[in-house]
Amino acid sequence: MVRGALEEGRVEECVDARLQGKFPAEEAIPVMKLGLICTSQVPSNRPNMGEVVNILELIRCPSKGQEELG
């Protein structure tokens, strides 16, 4: 359900109504996509927890990733 809603741009259907408007949507979408990757049916496609933490940090502070690349 979440995958389909995200692909169709219906993010609001993926978030509890009590949370809507209380967080930046540009952060919610990557977190939901990360959740989909973490629940992949193929275990080898799932990131390990270190990778998950790194991705969450990049979502929270995208400029940090740019600093590491430069």
N, C-alpha and C positions, 0 to 999 in steps of 0.2 A: 504494500500500500504506500509506504513512504517513498520507495524508489519511483513509483509511477507519479505520485503527487509532485515530487521534486522535478522530474523530467518535464512535467506539464506546467511548472511554475506556480503550483498551488502550495506554497510553503506553509501558509496559515493552517492548512489541514493537518500538518505534521506536528504542530505545537499545541500544547495544552492551552485552552482559551484563557486560563488564569495568568499565563505568562506572556501572552501577546502584548506587544508594545513595551515590554519591560527589558528588552535586550536588543542589541543591534542585529538586524536581519542578516547583514553581511558576515556576521560571525556565526549565526545559527546554521546557515546552509552548509558551510564546510564541516561543522561539527556533525551534522546529520549525515553528510556523505561519508565522513570518517566512520561513523557508527555502522553504516551499510557495509563498508569494507571490512570492518571488524567482525561482522556476522556473515561473511562470505561462506557459501556452502563448501568451498574448497579450502581446507585449513591452511594450505601452503600460500594462499593469497592473502591471509590475514597478517597484519603487521604485528611485531612483537611489542611488548609494553614500552620498551625504550623508544621505539619508533612512534608509538601513539603519543607519548609525552612530548617528543620533539614536534610532532605535527600540531598538537594542541598549543604549544608555546608559539609556533609560527602563526597560528590562527589568532592568538591573543595579541601578538606583537609582530606583525609582518615585517617591520623594518629590521628586526633582529636577524632574520634570514638574509636580508640584503647585505647587512654588515658582514656576515660570515662569508658571503660569496665574493665581496669586494675586497 
